[in-house]
Amino acid sequence: MSLLKKPLKEIHNGLESGELTASDLLDASLQRIRETDGTLRAFLQVDEAGARRRAQALDQRSGNRGPLAGIPMGIKDNISTEGVATTAGSKILEGYTPLYQATVMDRLEGAGANLVGKMNMDEFGMGSSNENSGFYETRNPWDPERVPGGSSGGSAAAVAAGQVSFALGSDTGGSIRQPAAFCGVVGLKPTYGRVSRFGLIAFASSLDQIGPLTGNVEDASYVLQVMAGHDPLDSTSADVEVPDYLSALTGDVKGLKVAVPRELMGDGIAPGVKDRVNRALKVLEGLGAVVEEVSLPHLEYAVAAYYLLAPAEASSNLARYDGVRFGQRVAGENLIDMYSRTRSAGFGEEVKRRIMLGTYALSSGYYDAYYKKAQQVRTLIRRDFENIFDRYDVVVGPSAPTTAFKLGEKTEDPLTMYLNDICTIPVSLAGLPAVSVPCGLSDGLPVGLQIVGRPFAEARVLQVAHAYEQHGERLPEPKLGGGAQ
């Protein structure tokens, strides 16, 4: 096993004992990036000089250096990093370097984690394949001819390939969980409001949430423990007590009630994915959990509702990119012409598509028919989950309807691409916590098991995921994953 694929606790113990240094870990990360990123292209920027300074400072520090001391991390490029370029994967922000950084960065750096670089992503988080990056696509470590998922595909690929020990992504409609499933890693979307969004470049403000991508469930608990908690700089941050997530990883799920929505195990789910999820459910049953089928009656409207709400919020959030204050500017004959030329040149096709969809949905005469109706559907979906959680502890199903598809396979059909998020979008609309954990291979590609909890029940979600991980099927290393094949 490559060094950065070892559990965070093991790496931390090595640092505390003096067997490892932060510089050793950084060297391993940079070496792995040199070996694999020419193929994967998971990074948009590697901050080698900054990472080296931080590693050396940590090595010289005595006493408690933090629970993540020296651990190399990658950060999705829509999370602001002071002094390090942040583009959200878009040409319109090329060259933009924030003067401040996100709250999650302050907390992770306070715990000693070392930023290695910024990860590639679908432009402004809009995509399910990482093919919508304004710079270049990222490839899947399991098969470089396939997508890593999106929009946090760079983060997922880097963790799967052992380039960093963990990475941060953001999840609007599944953008942590789906790439985690495609790349065979753990991806956690916390409850909306559990982790501060201050410093996250907004796509859809009522849906966006930052979360970790890691090699195992325990590592996800470590990282969440550091990031979670109220932030006065974020008006949507919830002032809710943060429990000890590690103490929840007991391996015991005996007596827990598991709900399996029949709508997420129907004809739209690939047979290989369905088979692996059913095997995982058998593992949970073998551990003493009670597994029963339920219904999410309004799930069929989730994708349509999401692709009205998210683009509507995006059309408002992206209005700030006009060439005046930051980022790219294209000269025009007058102010309006400059706006038009800048946005035409700076935004990619998918971003333009969603801005137009969202602007139309919010326009006079159509607001009630589209946006308001979608909000009503969102409420119905949330109530469906509330009804299930009155009787069950978690909801379990696939993280994605298929395994990773080939590059270019769906780029000409946006609607088919949008439907790829059918398993994750309902959870995002309801603002619930969910984790994707690997549950085996189908035709040599990873399958993700999605575990969903009631609001702020991340500890329960992690408990079930950890129990399955300890007894379920372990994945081999991917082609570009390092270690023994």
C-alpha positions in Angstrom: 0.0 0.0 0.0 1.3 3.5 -0.9 2.0 5.8 2.0 -0.8 8.2 1.4 -3.4 5.4 1.1 -2.7 4.4 4.7 -5.4 5.4 7.3 -5.0 8.9 8.7 -4.7 7.5 12.2 -1.7 5.4 11.1 0.0 8.3 9.4 -0.6 10.5 12.4 0.9 7.9 14.7 3.9 7.7 12.5 4.4 11.5 12.7 4.0 11.5 16.4 6.5 8.7 16.9 9.0 10.4 14.6 9.0 7.6 12.0 7.6 10.1 9.5 7.9 13.8 8.9 5.5 16.2 7.1 8.2 16.5 4.5 8.2 12.7 3.9 4.5 12.9 3.3 4.7 15.8 1.0 7.5 14.1 -1.0 5.3 11.0 -1.4 2.4 13.2 -2.6 4.5 15.1 -5.1 6.1 12.0 -6.4 2.8 10.3 -6.9 1.4 13.4 -8.7 4.4 13.3 -11.0 3.9 9.6 -11.7 0.1 9.8 -12.4 -1.2 13.2 -13.1 0.0 13.4 -16.7 -2.7 10.8 -17.3 -5.3 11.6 -14.7 -5.1 15.5 -14.8 -6.8 15.6 -11.3 -5.0 18.9 -10.4 -5.5 22.3 -11.8 -2.6 23.7 -9.8 0.0 22.2 -7.5 1.3 24.6 -4.9 4.6 22.9 -4.3 6.4 25.9 -2.9 3.7 26.7 -0.4 3.3 23.1 0.6 7.0 22.8 1.2 7.0 25.8 3.5 4.1 24.4 5.5 5.7 21.0 5.8 9.0 22.4 7.0 7.3 24.6 9.5 5.3 21.6 10.9 8.5 19.6 11.1 10.1 22.3 13.2 7.1 22.7 15.5 7.1 20.9 18.9 4.2 19.8 21.0 0.6 19.1 19.6 0.6 19.9 15.9 -3.0 18.9 15.3 -4.9 15.8 14.4 -4.1 16.2 10.7 -0.6 17.4 11.1 1.4 17.2 7.8 -1.4 15.3 6.0 -1.4 16.2 2.3 -4.8 17.3 1.1 -6.3 18.5 -2.2 -9.0 21.1 -2.3 -11.7 21.5 -5.0 -11.1 24.6 -6.9 -14.4 26.3 -5.9 -13.2 26.5 -2.3 -11.3 29.8 -1.7 -7.7 29.6 -0.7 -5.8 32.7 0.3 -2.9 33.4 -2.0 -3.6 30.4 -4.2 -5.5 30.8 -7.4 -9.2 29.7 -7.3 -11.0 29.4 -10.6 -14.0 27.1 -10.0 -12.9 25.3 -13.1 -13.8 28.3 -15.3 -12.0 30.5 -17.7 -13.9 33.5 -16.4 -12.0 33.3 -13.1 -8.6 32.4 -14.6 -6.0 34.3 -12.7 -8.2 35.1 -9.7 -6.4 34.7 -6.4 -8.5 35.3 -3.3 -7.4 37.6 -0.5 -9.2 35.5 2.1 -10.0 31.8 2.4 -12.9 29.5 3.3 -13.7 28.7 6.9 -13.0 25.0 6.2 -9.5 25.9 5.1 -8.9 27.8 8.3 -10.1 24.8 10.3 -8.1 22.2 8.3 -4.9 24.2 8.4 -5.5 24.8 12.1 -5.5 21.0 12.5 -2.2 20.8 10.6 -3.3 19.6 7.2 -1.1 20.6 4.3 -2.6 22.0 1.1 -0.9 20.4 -1.9 -3.0 21.9 -4.7 -6.4 22.7 -6.2 -8.4 20.0 -7.9 -10.0 20.0 -11.3 -13.8 20.2 -11.5 -16.8 20.7 -13.7 -17.1 24.5 -14.3 -18.8 26.1 -11.2 -19.8 22.5 -10.2 -22.1 22.0 -13.2 -21.7 18.5 -14.4 -21.6 14.8 -13.6 -18.4 13.8 -15.4 -15.7 16.4 -15.1 -15.8 16.9 -18.8 -17.2 20.4 -18.3 -14.0 21.8 -16.8 -13.0 25.0 -18.5 -9.4 23.6 -18.8 -9.3 19.9 -19.4 -11.1 16.7 -18.3 -10.0 14.4 -15.5 -9.7 10.7 -16.0 -10.7 7.8 -13.8 -7.9 5.9 -12.1 -9.7 2.6 -12.7 -9.9 3.1 -16.4 -8.4 6.3 -18.0 -10.9 6.0 -20.8 -13.7 6.6 -18.4 -14.9 9.7 -16.4 -14.2 10.1 -12.7 -17.7 11.6 -12.1 -18.4 15.1 -11.2 -18.3 17.8 -10.3 -15.7 16.8 -7.6 -14.0 14.4 -10.0 -10.5 15.7 -9.5 -10.8 15.3 -5.8 -12.1 11.7 -6.1 -9.5 10.7 -8.7 -6.6 12.1 -6.6 -7.7 10.2 -3.5 -8.2 6.9 -5.5 -4.8 7.3 -7.1 -3.0 8.0 -3.7 -1.9 11.5 -4.8 -3.2 13.0 -1.5 -4.5 11.4 1.7 -7.9 13.2 1.5 -9.6 15.9 -0.5 -12.5 18.2 -0.2 -15.4 18.4 -2.7 -18.7 20.2 -2.8 -22.0 18.5 -3.3 -25.0 20.3 -4.9 -26.9 17.4 -6.4 -24.5 14.5 -5.8 -21.1 16.0 -6.7 -19.3 14.3 -3.9 -21.2 11.0 -3.7 -21.3 10.2 -7.4 -17.6 10.7 -8.2 -16.8 8.8 -4.9 -18.8 5.9 -6.3 -17.1 6.0 -9.7 -13.6 6.2 -8.3 -14.1 3.6 -5.5 -13.5 6.0 -2.5 -15.7 7.3 0.4 -17.5 10.5 -0.2 -19.5 12.3 2.5 -22.1 15.0 2.0 -23.0 16.5 5.4 -26.4 17.9 6.4 -27.0 21.3 4.8 -25.7 23.7 7.4 -23.4 21.3 9.2 -20.2 22.6 7.5 -19.6 26.3 6.8 -20.1 27.4 3.2 -18.1 30.7 3.8 -15.6 30.9 1.0 -17.3 28.3 -1.2 -17.9 29.8 -4.7 -21.7 29.4 -5.0 -23.5 27.4 -7.6 -26.9 26.9 -5.9 -26.9 28.4 -2.4 -29.7 26.4 -0.9 -28.1 23.1 -2.0 -24.3 23.5 -1.9 -22.4 21.7 0.9 -18.7 21.0 1.4 -17.6 17.5 2.4 -14.6 15.1 2.4 -13.5 12.4 0.0 -11.3 9.8 1.7 -9.9 6.3 1.4 -12.1 4.9 4.3 -15.0 5.8 6.6 -12.8 6.5 9.6 -10.8 9.0 7.7 -14.1 10.8 6.6 -15.0 11.0 10.3 -11.6 12.5 11.2 -11.9 15.2 8.5 -15.6 16.0 9.3 -14.8 16.3 13.0 -12.3 19.1 12.1 -14.6 20.9 9.6 -18.0 20.7 11.3 -19.6 23.3 13.5 -21.3 26.7 13.5 -19.7 29.6 11.7 -20.9 33.1 12.3 -19.6 34.1 8.8 -22.2 31.8 7.2 -25.8 32.8 7.7 -26.9 29.3 6.7 -24.6 27.6 9.2 -26.5 25.6 11.8 -25.7 26.1 15.5 -26.0 22.5 16.3 -23.7 20.5 18.6 -21.1 18.4 16.9 -20.8 14.9 18.3 -17.7 12.7 18.5 -18.0 11.0 15.1 -15.2 8.5 15.8 -17.0 7.1 18.9 -19.9 6.2 16.6 -17.7 3.8 14.6 -18.6 0.7 16.8 -19.1 -1.8 14.0 -22.5 -2.6 15.5 -25.7 -2.2 13.6 -27.7 -4.8 15.3 -31.4 -3.8 15.5 -31.1 -0.8 13.3 -33.8 -0.4 10.7 -32.7 0.1 7.1 -35.1 1.4 4.5 -34.5 0.5 0.8 -36.6 2.7 -1.6 -38.0 0.5 -4.4 -37.8 3.5 -6.8 -34.0 3.4 -6.4 -33.7 -0.3 -7.2 -35.9 -0.4 -10.3 -35.3 -0.7 -14.1 -33.1 2.4 -14.3 -30.4 0.9 -12.2 -27.8 -1.2 -14.0 -28.0 -4.9 -13.2 -24.4 -5.1 -11.9 -25.0 -2.1 -9.6 -28.2 -3.6 -8.3 -26.5 -6.9 -7.6 -23.7 -5.3 -5.6 -26.1 -3.2 -3.6 -28.2 -6.2 -2.8 -25.1 -8.1 -1.7 -24.3 -5.1 0.6 -27.8 -5.2 2.1 -27.3 -8.9 2.8 -24.1 -8.0 4.7 -26.0 -5.5 6.8 -28.7 -8.1 7.5 -26.0 -10.5 8.5 -24.8 -8.0 11.1 -28.3 -7.8 12.6 -29.9 -4.9 10.8 -33.5 -5.1 9.7 -33.8 -4.3 6.0 -37.2 -3.5 4.5 -38.5 -2.0 1.3 -40.2 1.4 1.3 -41.4 4.0 -1.2 -40.3 7.5 -2.1 -43.5 8.4 -4.1 -42.3 11.8 -5.3 -38.8 10.7 -6.4 -39.8 10.6 -10.1 -40.1 14.4 -10.0 -36.8 15.0 -8.2 -34.5 15.5 -11.3 -37.0 17.9 -12.9 -37.4 19.9 -9.7 -33.6 20.1 -9.2 -32.9 21.2 -12.8 -35.3 24.1 -12.2 -34.2 25.1 -8.7 -30.4 24.8 -9.1 -30.2 26.7 -12.5 -32.4 29.4 -11.1 -30.1 29.9 -8.2 -27.1 29.7 -10.5 -28.4 32.4 -12.8 -28.5 34.7 -9.8 -25.2 33.7 -8.3 -23.3 33.9 -11.6 -24.6 37.3 -12.4 -21.6 38.7 -10.5 -19.1 37.5 -13.2 -19.3 40.5 -15.4 -15.7 41.4 -16.1 -15.8 44.4 -13.8 -14.5 43.3 -10.4 -12.5 40.1 -10.8 -11.5 37.5 -13.3 -11.5 37.7 -17.1 -12.5 40.8 -19.0 -13.1 41.1 -22.7 -13.2 44.7 -24.0 -16.4 45.9 -25.7 -17.8 49.1 -27.4 -19.8 49.9 -24.2 -20.5 48.5 -20.8 -23.3 46.1 -22.0 -21.2 44.9 -24.8 -18.3 44.3 -22.4 -20.6 42.2 -20.2 -21.8 40.2 -23.1 -18.4 39.5 -24.6 -16.9 38.6 -21.2 -19.6 36.2 -20.3 -19.7 34.7 -23.8 -16.0 34.0 -23.8 -15.6 33.1 -20.1 -18.5 30.6 -19.5 -18.6 27.2 -21.0 -21.6 25.6 -22.8 -23.1 23.8 -19.8 -22.9 26.9 -17.6 -24.5 29.0 -20.3 -27.2 26.4 -20.7 -28.0 26.4 -17.0 -28.0 30.2 -16.8 -30.6 30.4 -19.6 -32.7 27.6 -18.0 -32.6 29.4 -14.6 -33.3 32.8 -15.9 -36.3 31.5 -17.9 -37.7 29.7 -14.8 -37.5 33.0 -12.8 -38.9 35.2 -15.5 -42.1 37.1 -15.2 -45.1 34.9 -16.2 -43.2 31.6 -15.6 -42.1 31.9 -12.0 -45.2 30.3 -10.5 -45.4 27.7 -13.2 -41.8 26.5 -12.8 -39.8 27.8 -9.9 -42.6 27.9 -7.4 -43.9 24.5 -8.5 -40.4 23.0 -8.1 -40.1 24.4 -4.6 -43.4 22.6 -3.8 -42.1 19.4 -5.1 -39.0 19.8 -3.0 -41.2 20.1 0.1 -43.0 16.9 -0.9 -39.7 15.0 -1.3 -38.5 16.2 2.1 -41.8 15.0 3.7 -41.3 11.6 2.0 -38.0 11.3 3.8 -39.4 12.5 7.1 -42.1 9.8 6.9 -39.5 7.1 6.4 -37.3 8.4 9.2 -40.3 8.2 11.6 -39.8 4.4 11.3 -36.3 3.8 10.1 -32.7 4.7 11.1 -31.2 5.0 7.6 -32.1 4.9 3.9 -29.8 2.8 1.7 -29.5 2.4 -2.1 -27.1 2.9 -4.9 -25.0 6.1 -5.2 -25.3 6.1 -9.0 -27.4 4.1 -11.4 -24.4 2.9 -13.4 -20.6 2.6 -13.0 -18.3 5.1 -14.6 -19.2 5.7 -18.3 -16.7 6.4 -21.1 -15.4 9.9 -21.8 -17.6 11.5 -24.5 -20.3 9.0 -24.1 -23.0 11.4 -22.8 -21.6 14.9 -23.7 -24.0 15.2 -26.7 -27.1 14.4 -24.6 -27.4 16.7 -21.6 -30.7 15.1 -20.4 -29.1 11.7 -20.2 -26.2 13.2 -18.2 -28.7 14.9 -15.9 -30.5 11.6 -15.2 -27.2 10.2 -13.9 -27.8 12.0 -10.6 -31.2 10.4 -9.9 -29.9 8.5 -6.9 -28.3 11.6 -5.2 -30.6 14.5 -6.1 -33.5 13.6 -3.8 -31.1 13.6 -0.8 -29.8 17.0 -1.7 -33.2 18.5 -2.2 -34.1 17.3 1.4 -30.8 18.7 2.8 -29.9 15.3 4.4 -26.5 13.8 5.2 -25.4 10.9 3.0 -22.2 8.9 2.4 -21.1 6.8 -0.6 -19.0 3.8 0.4 -17.5 1.3 -2.1 -19.4 -2.0 -2.3 -17.6 -4.0 -4.9 -16.9 -4.1 -8.6 -19.2 -4.5 -11.6 -17.3 -5.4 -14.8 -14.1 -4.2 -13.1 -15.5 -0.8 -12.1 -16.4 0.4 -8.6 -20.0 0.5 -7.3 -21.1 2.9 -4.6 -23.5 2.2 -1.7 -25.3 5.3 -0.5 -26.4 5.6 3.1 -28.7 8.4 4.1 -29.6 9.7 7.5 -32.0 12.2 9.1 -30.8 15.8 9.5 -27.6 16.1 11.5 -27.4 12.3 12.0 -23.9 12.0 10.3 -22.8 9.8 13.2 -25.5 7.2 12.4 -24.6 7.4 8.7 -21.0 6.9 9.4 -21.7 4.1 11.9 -23.6 2.0 9.3 -21.0 2.8 6.6 -18.2 1.8 8.8 -19.9 -1.5 9.9 -20.4 -2.4 6.2 -16.9 -1.4 5.3 -15.5 -3.7 8.0 -17.4 -6.7 6.7 -18.2 -6.0 3.1 -16.2 -6.6 -0.1 -12.8 -4.8 -0.3 -11.7 -3.3 -3.5 -8.4 -4.0 -5.1 -6.1 -1.2 -6.2 -7.1 0.7 -9.4 -4.9 0.7 -12.4 -3.3 4.0 -11.4 -3.9 3.5 -7.7 -0.4 2.5 -6.6 0.6 -0.4 -4.5 0.3 -4.1 -5.5 -2.1 -4.8 -8.3 
